[in-house]
Amino acid sequence: MWVFDATPLIYLAKVDRLALVQQLDASCVIPERVYEEVVETGLKQGYPDARRIERSIDADRFDIVSVETTALLSRLQVDILLRVNAEES
């Protein structure tokens, strides 16, 4: 299984090469939060690459998956928030 984060999705979309994922031997998934970031937010902000990613999802090139919240994920999220807040101070 290939799990795609925002950056590779956006770059593949910008160069119009999302179809390349069809050549991969395993399934391609996008976590829900990444979908929200690159497609939903991207469409609201008018990014054409967001529309390309949405079309690739509609063409069944990617599956959207839910990510279970674990203790490790929760700690990482808190750590990220602390770092962001420290940088803003």
N, C-alpha and C positions, 0 to 999 in steps of 0.2 A: 504494500500500500504506500502510495506517495501522498504526503500531507503538505499542502501548499500554504505558505504564509503570504502576507500581503505583498511584500516586495517582489518575489518572483512572478506573482500573478500580474502585478501592475506592469512590470517590465516586459513580460511576454505580450501583454495586451498593447502596450505602446508601440511595439514593433510588429504587431498583428501576427503573432506566431503562437497563439494559444492552441492551434490545431496540432502542434507538435506533441502535446500530451497523449494523443491517440496512439503514438508509437511506443509508449511505455507499456511494459508487460503487466503491470499491476494497476489496481484501481487508483483513481486520483480523487482526493477529498479536500474539502475546504472546511475548516471549523466555522461554526456559526458566527463567532465574533469577528473572524476575518471577513466573512461574507458581509456582515453589517458594515465593517470599515471600508471595504473596497467597492462594494456594489451600492448598498443603500446610501451611505454618506457620499460616495463618489457621484452617484446620480443626482443627489440634492445639490452638489456643488458644480454640476455640469461637466464632469470629466468624461470624455469620449471613451477612454479605456474602461470605465465602469460599465458602460453599455456593452462593450465587447465581451467582458467577463460574464455579464448577465446572459448574453446570447450563448456563450459556451456552456454555461450551466444548463440553460434551456435545451441545448443540443445533447445533453447527457454526457458531456466530457468530464464533468466533475459532479461529485455528490457532496451535499452539505451535511455535516455531522455535528452532533451535539458533543461537547466535551464535558466530561464529568468533573465536577468541582471536588478536588481532593485537598487534604491538609497542605500538601506541598504547593499546589496551585494557589491556595489562599495566602500562604506565606510569601510567595513570589509577588503576588499582587500588592500586598502590604508593603513589601520592600520597594517595589517600583514607585508606589505612591510616596513613600518617604523620600526617595531620591529626587523625585520631581519637585516635591515641596521644598527640599533643601536647596535645589538649584534655583528655585524661584525666589528664595529668601536673600 
